[in-house]
Amino acid sequence: MRQPRMTALLATLMFASLLATAQAAVASPSPKAQSALDKAEVLEQVIAPDVEATPPDAPITPGEAQAVDPAGQAALEDPLTCLARALYWEAKGTPETEKAGVASVVMNRLAHPEFPNTICEVITAGSEQGPCQFSWWCDGRADDVVEEDAYEIAKEIARQALNQALPDQTGGALYFHDRSVQPDWAAVFPLTAETDIFLFYRPSGGAAR
C-alpha cells in the first residue's frame, strides 16, 4: 500500500513544483517587457508637473510595449498597462482615432497640477470617494482583455502617448463623454474637439472640476 501512496505524493509534489514555476514565469516579465515598464515609469514622471525626471535614452519600442501584459490579465500597477487597459475598455470597438482621443485626455490630466501624477491614479480616480472618472473602472465587470487584436492596438497607442509621440487632436481636453450621454458639466465646459464617438472639453482657464 505504501508504493501507490508514495507515487501519489511524488505526483502531487511534481505538480506543485510545475505550478510554482509557471506562476513565477507569469509574474516575471520578459527582458523586453521589463525595459518597457522601466521606461514607462520614467516617461510618466517626465510628464507629471511636480516630478523632476530625465527622459530615458530611448523611447519605448513597439516590440517592448507588446511584450507587456500579453494576456491582458495583469494587475493595473504600471503606466503602460493602466493606459492600455483604459483605452481598450473605454473605447472598445471604436477606431484608433477614438482611442487616441481618450489617451490624450489621460495624458493631459497627468500633466495637469490638479490631477494625480500617475496614470493609474488618473484612471482610477473617484473609485473610493465618488463617481469614477472612467466608467469602465467601476462598472462591476472583470477588467481582463477578451480581444487580443484590439488590446494590441490599445498598447501601441499607449506606447505612443507615453513617448509623447501621439498628436493631441482634442485641443488639450481634460474631459470627454460618449455622444449617447449628456453629463451636467457638458453644458458648462467649452467644447474643444469632437469625433464620431466622443465629445471633448476643457474648462475655462484650464481649471479642473
N, C-alpha and C positions, 0 to 999 in steps of 0.2 A: 504493500500500500504506500510505502514511502516514495517509490520512484515516480508514480504519477503526480504525487503532491509536489515533489521536487521539480518535476518538469513544468508543472503549472506555475510554481514560484518563479522559476527562471524565465518563463514566458512573460509573466507579469513584470518582472524587473526589466526585461528587454524592451517591452512596450513602453514602460515609464521612461527609460533612457531615450528611446526614439522620440517620444513625445516632448521631452525636455529639449532635445536637440532641435526639433522642428520649431518649438516656441522660441528658442534662442535665435534661430535664423530669422524668424519673423520680426523679433524685437530689435535685431541688429541691422541697421541699414547698410546697404552696399556702399563701397567707396564713392561711387557716383552720387548716390543719394545723400551721403554724409556731406559731400562737397556742396551740394545744392542747399542743404539745410544750414550749413555754416555760413554760406554766402547770403542766404535769405535773412538770417538774423542780423547780419551787419547792414545789409541794404535797408532793412526795416528801421534800424537805428539812424541811418543816414537821413531818412525821410522824416522821421519824428522830429518835431520842432524843439524839444527840450533835451535832446540827447546829442552828444558830440561823437561822431564816428567817422573813420576813414573808409571810403569805399574799398571793396576788395580789389585785388589786382586784375581780376577778370570777372565778367558777368556770369550769371547762371546760364549754362548752355541748355539747349533743348533736351539732349540726352540725360543730363543731370536732373532736370525737372521731371522728366518722365520716369526716372528711377525712384522717385519719392512716392511712397504710398501706392504702389502699383495695383493693389486690390481695392483701393478706395475704402478701407476699413480702419485706417489708423486713427488714433485719438487726435483730437484737434488741439495740438500743442505747439505747432511751429507755423511761421508765417505763410509758407507756401501751401501747406495742407489746408490751413484755415481759409485762405483766399480761394484756392481752387474749389474746395467743397462749397463755399458760399456761391461762387459763380455757377457751379453745377446745379445746385438746388434752387437758387433764387431766379435763375434764368434758364431753367431746364426746358429743353425743347425749342429754344429760340436761336436765331442766327448768332454768329460770332460778334456782330456789332452790338447786339444787346448785352451780351456777356461783358464786352469791353466797357460798355457804359457803366455797368454795375461795378466793375473793377475800378474805374476812375472815381466813383463815389467813395469806395472804401479807401483808396489811396488819398483822396482829398481830405477825408476825415482824419486819416493817420497824420497828415501834415498840418492839421488844424490844432491850435493850442487848447481848444475847448473839448476835444475828443480824446479818448485814450491813446496812448503812444505805442500800442502794439496792435497788429492786425487782428489777432484772435480776440482781444478785448473790444476792439471796434465792432466786430461781428457779433459778439455775444452780449453786448451792452444791453441793459434793460431786462435781462432774463430773471434777475432777482428783485428788482425794485420797481418794475412796471412793464409795460408792453415792450416786446422785443423790437429792436431796430430792424432786424431782418427776420421776416416771418417764418422762414423755414426752420430757424433755430428753436422755436418754441411751439411747433405745430404738433408735438407729441409723437412724431413718427421717427423711425430709425433714420440715421444720417449716413448710412453706408451707401456707396455707389452701386447702381444697378445697371448702368450703361457704360461700358468701358470706353468706347469711342468718344462719347460726349465728355467723359471725365478727362481724357487725354487733351481734348480741345481746351477745357477749363484750365488745366495745368499749364498749357502753353500760354494762354492769356495771362494767367497769374505770373508766370515767369517774366513775360514782357513788362508787366506792371511793376514788379519788384525791381527790374533792371532800369526802370524809368524810360523804357523804350516804347511805351504804349501812348499814342496821342490821345489827349483828353478831348473828346468831342462833346462833353457835357457842359462846357463853359464853367468849369470849376464847381460843379454841383456838389452839394452836401446831402441832398435828399432826392429820392425818386419814388415813383409808385407806378404800378401797373395801370393801364388805361381802364381796367374794369372796376377800379375802386376810386374813391374820392376822399382822401383824408382831410381833416379840417384845416391843416396848415397849407394845403394846396391853394386855398383862396387868398392866402396872405403872402406867401413867398413868391418872389419873381421867378418865372419860368425861364430857364437858361437853354434848354435843348429838348428835343423830343425825337423819339424813334417810333417805329411801328408798334412797339410793345410798351415802352416806358416814357414817362414824362420826368424831366429833371429840374431841380430847383436849387437856388442858393438864397438864403435870407438876405435882406438888405443889409449892407455893411459887412456881410460875411459872418455875422454872429451865429452861433449855434443855438438851437432851440432847446 
